[in-house]
Amino acid sequence: MVKVLRDWMHRYFSDEQAVVLAVLLILGFAVILTLGGMLAPVFTGLVLAFLMQGLVNALERLRLPQLAAVWLVFTLFMSLLGLFLLVLMPLLWRQLSNLFNELPRMLGEWQALFLLLPERYPNLISDAQVLQLIETVRGELGQFGQWALSFSLSSLPLLVGIMIYVVLVPILVFFFLKDRQLIGAWLRGYLPRERALITQVAQEMNQQIANYIRGKFIEILICGGVTYIAFAALGLNYAALLALAVGLSVVVPYIGAVVVTVPVALIALFQWGLSDQFLYLMVVYGVIQALDGNVLVPLLFSEAVNLHPVAIICAVLLFGGLWGFWGVFFAIPLATLFKAVLSAWPRRELQVQSE
C-alpha cells in the first residue's frame, strides 16, 4: 500500500510546479468556502470587472487611453445599474406583490377544479387522493407564507446588505478595471519564478471563462428581453417576472428550461384556460426555447470547451450545493477549470524494472 501511494505521488507530484498549482487551488477553494460570505462584494465586483474587461480592451485597441476607456465603460455600467434599480426593480416588485395577493384566489379556483376530477375520471383518481393533494398544497403554501412573513420581518438587514452592495460593488469594479495591471503584478510577485504550468492553465481558463461568462450574460439578456416582449404582446400577466425567470433559467443547463416551464404554463392556464391564447403562448415560448438552444447557444459558445452532459449536471449539483446561485452559475467554468488542470498536469511515467 505504501509503495502504491509513493508511486502515485512520484508520478503526479514530482514536478514542483504541479505542487505549487495544487496548493494554490486548495487555498483558493478554502478561502471561498470559509470567507466567501464576507468577501462576497469583492467577488461580485471582480466578476463584473472581468465581464467588462473585454469592452475596455476593445476600446484600447481603438487607441483610446486606458483611463478614458475605463471611465467610459464604468459610466455605461452605472447607467445600466441605475436603469435596473429605478425601472426594472419596481416593476418586478409590483408584479411579485400582485402574484402573492392573487395566490389565495388562484388556489381556490384550482381546488374547485381538482374536486371535479373524481367525477370526470373516477377510474384514475379518487376523492381521497384529491383531498390529500389539496392538503399537501396547503401545507406547502403555509410554509411558504411563514417564510415570506419572516422574510418581510427581517427585511431591514436585507436592505442594509443591498445598500452595501450598491455602494461597494461599483467602487470595487472601478478599481479592478483601473488598476488591473497593478493588482496582477502584485499577485505575480508572490508566485515562484518557474510558473509555466500555472501560466498555461491561467491563459486557457482566462479565455474559456471569459467566453462562457460573457456569453451567458448575453444569453440571459437576450432570452429575458425577447421573452418579456413576447409575453407582454400576448397579454400574459406577470410578464416581467416570468421573463426574469426564463432569463435566469439558462444558467442551469437542461434543468432550468424544464423547471421554468411549469410556472409559465400554470399562470397562462389560470389566466386563459385551455384556449387558443394559451396554445399561442406555449408555441411562442417553445420557439424561444428552440432558438436559444439551437441558434443562440452555438453562436455564443462556439469556442467553449465541450463537456459531457453528465459532467455538467454533476458540476451544477455539486457547486450549487456549495455556493448556491453563484455555484450554479460558475459550475461549467469550474468544471472546465478541473478539465484544464487535469489535461495540463505533468505526469512522470513509471519505469518498470524487469527482473
PyMOL commands that set and color helices and strands:
alter all, ss='L'
color gray80, all
select helices_A, chain A and resi 2-13+16-35+40-61+66-120+127-153+155-178+180-188+196-234+239-249+255-272+276-300+309-329+331-344
alter helices_A, ss='H'
color red, helices_A
deselect
rebuild
show_as cartoon
